Amino acid sequence: MSIVPKQTSGSSADIAGKYVHEKSGTYYLELGPNGNFVLFQGSEVIGRYTVNGGVVSLFVAGKIISTAKVEDGWIIDDQGDRWVRASVQAIIQQPITQQPAAQQTVTQPNARRDETSPASAAAKLLGDVAPKLVQLTEDVLFNDVWERKELSKRDRSLITVAALVAMNRPDQLRFHLSRAVENGVPPEELIEAITHLAFYSGWPSAMTAMTIAKELFSK
């Protein structure tokens, strides 16, 4: 994707949104308020973007793959095609289960992360050894994937716990069981999920998971 420059100005917050290829109607570029992007042209490309003097630069794994210009709600590519800024209704294509107000969280781009957040935990554990892995964990997994609206955080937590139980990953499961409760999954439901998984993912994995659940939920 290559974009013809035009003079404009702005920031990530100003240009955040979804831009749909006018001719195909299926290709899109989604610019997140936290500096993450998703580009779909038959397959998804996920990365980071920056805004400098109105020029939007797209990066994947630290390497620039394209530059873009946004003006008057659209992007003009090198073929003269327009990528039109979609309305809010166009972005939301499925009904979303609204979480209770007490369970909703808003991620501020420059907010200091809680020390118990998975991103901070990864930084403390591996930041000096594998900074790139920590960056991907923070920027792509927790600031992008976990923030997508197609699934509630409650559902994402339940899915994640099920996967970790099935793969017998106790170190990550310990954190995600606690996170699941914070995201609105009751301990009783998590225990029932582990019991159910015993017959699909193996008895030893379920017993290991239940031991961790007992330790966490009995405090």
Secondary structure as the mmCIF struct_conf table of DSSP 4:
data_model
#
loop_
_struct_conf.conf_type_id
_struct_conf.id
_struct_conf.beg_label_comp_id
_struct_conf.beg_label_asym_id
_struct_conf.beg_label_seq_id
_struct_conf.end_label_comp_id
_struct_conf.end_label_asym_id
_struct_conf.end_label_seq_id
STRN STRN1 ILE A 3 ILE A 3
HELX_RH_AL_P HELX_RH_AL_P1 SER A 12 ILE A 15
STRN STRN2 GLY A 17 HIS A 21
TURN_TY1_P TURN_TY1_P1 GLU A 22 SER A 24
BEND BEND1 GLY A 25 THR A 26
STRN STRN3 TYR A 28 LEU A 31
TURN_TY1_P TURN_TY1_P2 PRO A 33 ASN A 34
BEND BEND2 GLY A 35 GLY A 35
STRN STRN4 ASN A 36 PHE A 40
BEND BEND3 GLN A 41 SER A 43
STRN STRN5 GLU A 44 ASN A 52
TURN_TY1_P TURN_TY1_P3 GLY A 53 GLY A 54
STRN STRN6 VAL A 55 VAL A 60
TURN_TY1_P TURN_TY1_P4 ALA A 61 GLY A 62
STRN STRN7 LYS A 63 GLU A 71
TURN_TY1_P TURN_TY1_P5 ASP A 72 GLY A 73
STRN STRN8 TRP A 74 ILE A 76
STRN STRN9 ASP A 77 ASP A 77
TURN_TY1_P TURN_TY1_P6 ASP A 78 GLN A 79
BEND BEND4 GLY A 80 GLY A 80
STRN STRN10 ARG A 82 ARG A 85
HELX_LH_PP_P HELX_LH_PP_P1 ALA A 86 SER A 87
HELX_RH_AL_P HELX_RH_AL_P2 VAL A 88 ILE A 91
BEND BEND5 GLN A 94 GLN A 94
HELX_LH_PP_P HELX_LH_PP_P2 THR A 97 PRO A 100
HELX_RH_3T_P HELX_RH_3T_P1 ALA A 101 GLN A 103
TURN_TY1_P TURN_TY1_P7 PRO A 109 ASN A 110
HELX_LH_PP_P HELX_LH_PP_P3 ALA A 111 ASP A 114
TURN_TY1_P TURN_TY1_P8 GLU A 115 THR A 116
BEND BEND6 SER A 117 SER A 117
HELX_RH_AL_P HELX_RH_AL_P3 PRO A 118 LEU A 126
TURN_TY1_P TURN_TY1_P9 GLY A 127 VAL A 129
HELX_RH_AL_P HELX_RH_AL_P4 PRO A 131 LEU A 136
HELX_RH_PI_P HELX_RH_PI_P1 THR A 137 PHE A 142
TURN_TY1_P TURN_TY1_P10 ASN A 143 ASP A 144
HELX_RH_3T_P HELX_RH_3T_P2 VAL A 145 GLU A 147
TURN_TY1_P TURN_TY1_P11 LYS A 149 GLU A 150
BEND BEND7 LEU A 151 LEU A 151
HELX_RH_AL_P HELX_RH_AL_P5 LYS A 153 ALA A 166
TURN_TY1_P TURN_TY1_P12 MET A 167 ASN A 168
HELX_RH_AL_P HELX_RH_AL_P6 PRO A 170 GLU A 182
TURN_TY1_P TURN_TY1_P13 ASN A 183 GLY A 184
HELX_RH_AL_P HELX_RH_AL_P7 PRO A 187 SER A 201
HELX_RH_AL_P HELX_RH_AL_P8 TRP A 203 PHE A 217
TURN_TY1_P TURN_TY1_P14 SER A 218 SER A 218
#
